[in-house]
Amino acid sequence: MTQPPGQQPPQGGFGAPYEPQPGSYGPPTQPPTQPSAQPPTQPSGQAAGPYGTQPPGPYGPPPVQPGPYNAPVQPGPYNAPAQPGPYNAPTQPGPYGVPSSPQPGGPASGNGGGGFFRGRRGAVIGAVLAVVLLAGGGVWLATGGSDGKKPTAKTSADPAPGPSTGEKSKGKKKDPGPGDLRAEADGINAERKAGEAKVQWLQEGGVDLPRNGESVYGPWFVGDTVVKAMFHTVSGYSVADGSQKWSLRLPGKLCGAPSQATADGKIVFGVQSGSGSEAECNGLQMADLTTGKAGWYKTFERQGAWDLLSDTAMAINGDTVTVGRKTRTDAFRVSDGKVLFGKLPGNCQPFGFASGPLGIAAASCQTAADDHKEQLVERIDPVSGKVLWTYKVKKGWEVSQFYSVSPLVVSLKKDRDWAVIMLNADGTYRSQLAGGTENYRVECDTDLITGGGNLDNCLGVATDDRTVYLATKPDESDATPTNKVVAFDVSTGQAKWKAAAPAGQTMMPMRVEGGRLLVFVESSTKKAGAIASLPPTGGTPRLLLRHPDAGVRTERSLFQPRVAYVNGRSLLMSTSISGVEDGDEERAKSMEMFGN
C-alpha cells in the first residue's frame, strides 16, 4: 500500500500481513519514490489491513487463458430505466438488477438489469464437451445444477450443448415456434400456487449459430425494451410481452460490450474484423438501443504482441467508451466516434475502466521482465485522459474487479490469494475486508467468458455508502446446500452481521435499493428462484417476487443465467446458447420474464 505519511493502512487483513509499500501518489503521472512513514498503531477492533492473503477467496487455480479473439460470453445485462447499462447503478459497477431510481450513497441505475453467473468459465466448457452419443442413439448429458450437486448422467429432452469444435450438424429441423413457448408458460401459470408470480413470457434464442454455440451479451433495459446481443445480432424485445421490436445485424462477430449504455440508450459493441485465423477484435459499432439503429463504425489499431494477445475490457463513462487491453486503453466519444485519447504519457497504462459516472481504471506498469505485474488504481478524466490520482497496488498483486466505484471497492488477487480493499474518494486507503474463516462466492464476467471480460461485472457482491455485502460459498457436499450473506462495515472492514438464505437454497446480493439489500434466491431442484430483500440490520430475507415452483424445470433449463430485477419484474437470461442438431440453438430458451 502506498499512502502519505500518517495515512498508512494497518497491517494484516484477509490473511497474513505484508510489508508496507514505499511511495505514495497524488495527482501523478510518475510515482514518487520517497519512503513512507510507519503505520500507526491501530485501535482495537479495527480491521487488519492489506493485503494479506485471503485463503477462503473465490480464486482457485488460475484459469487457462484462451486465444484473444473469441470471447463468446460477454457481460452485459444491465440496465436501469435511467441508465441503460447492465447491472446496477453507475456507482455500483456490478451486475444485477436495476434500481427504479438511483439511491443516495448507493448504486444508481447504471448497472441496472445486471446479470449474475451461477458457474465459471470451466463450467461452460465442461457442459459443451459433455455430450456423449451412446450406441443406442440417445443423447445423454453430464449435468450439474446450481444446487452444488455433482454432475449426473441423465437423458435429455431439451436442446443440449454440442461439441466445442466442428460445424453445425445437419439433422431434422423441428421448430416448435413461439406458440409452444406461450403454451409452456400458460401451463406453468395454470399450476401456480398462491403468492407466486406468473411467467409473463419465454423467449427462444432465435439466432442461427455455429455448432459450438455463442455467448449472450446483455440484458440492457431501455424504457419498455430489453436488449440482448449474440454472435452477429442485437435484438430488442418488449418488456411487457417478449415480442421482438427490432433486430440489428452487426458488421462482425461480437467480441465485447460495456456493462452499461449511455443515459440516452446508446452503446458501442466490440466486433471482429476479418474472419477465420485473420479475425481480430478491433472493430467498434455504435448502436441506439431504443430504436435498434446502427450509428458510426470504425476500427482501431492493435499494436505489438502484448496488445494483440490481450483481451478487451469495455466501459462507458458519460459520453466516452473505452476499450482496454493489457498495454493501453483507447477512448472514443460515443455520440460521434471521435478519438479522445490513446496511449498516455509514462510507463503505466490503464487496461480497463469500470462503467459509471467516474473514470475509475486499473493500470499496469511495464517492468524489466515485461510482465506488467506492477499495477495501479487510478481516477482518469474520461474525456481528456488526465490522471487525477493514483493508488499503487502492492507488487505482485493485480486488480481483478471493481465491485463498486462509490464507495470505491476493489478486488485484488495474487495467484490464489484474494483481498478486498476500500479506497477513499481521493484514492487513499480506507480499509480492507476482514473475511474471517468463511469461503466467499463472487462470480464475475471473467469467471464465465472464454476470453477476457469487463472489470465491473460481478454477482454476489453489493455496496452502499456504509456496507459491503458478500455471499458465502455453499458447502457442495451438503445434499441441500445453502449459504449466507455477510455485511461488512466500509470504514473498518469488519463483519457486522450474517443472514441465512432460505432452507435448501442459496442467495446472491444484487444491489441496494431504498436502503434494503436486494438478493436473488437461486432455484434448487424442487424450489424455484425468487427476488428477496434484507434490511440494513440483517435478519430473515423477505420475498418480493416468487417464481412459480411448477416452472422450476424450465427455469433451470436456462444456462447459467444472468438475473435482472426491474420495476417489479425479474428476468433470467442464458449466458450461452448452443445445440446438437440444426436449429436447436434457435429454439433453445434464452430469456424468461416473471411478474405479477
Salt bridges, closest charged atoms under 4 A:
ASP158 OD2 - ARG553 NH2 3.49
GLU184 OE1 - LYS589 NZ 3.52
ASP186 OD1 - ARG182 NH2 2.96
GLU196 OE2 - LYS193 NZ 3.97
GLU196 OE2 - ARG546 NH2 3.95
ASP208 OD1 - LYS168 NZ 1.86
GLU214 OE2 - LYS253 NZ 3.37
ASP224 OD1 - LYS245 NZ 2.80
ASP264 OD2 - LYS266 NZ 3.36
ASP288 OD2 - LYS266 NZ 3.58
ASP307 OD1 - ARG302 NE 3.25
ASP307 OD1 - ARG325 NE 2.87
ASP330 OD2 - ARG325 NH1 2.76
ASP330 OD1 - ARG328 NH2 2.86
ASP336 OD2 - ARG333 NH2 2.72
ASP370 OD1 - HIS372 NE2 3.84
GLU374 OE2 - LYS395 NZ 3.67
GLU438 OE2 - LYS484 NZ 3.39
GLU438 OE2 - LYS498 NZ 2.98
GLU443 OE2 - ARG441 NE 3.01
ASP447 OD1 - ARG120 NH1 2.67
GLU513 OE1 - ARG511 NH2 2.77
GLU522 OE1 - ARG441 NH1 2.81
ASP549 OD2 - LYS193 NZ 2.92
ASP549 OD2 - LYS527 NZ 3.39
GLU555 OE2 - HIS547 ND1 3.32
GLU581 OE1 - LYS174 NZ 3.25
ASP582 OD1 - LYS168 NZ 3.49
ASP584 OD1 - ARG587 NH2 2.51
GLU585 OE2 - LYS168 NZ 2.94
GLU586 OE2 - LYS173 NZ 3.57
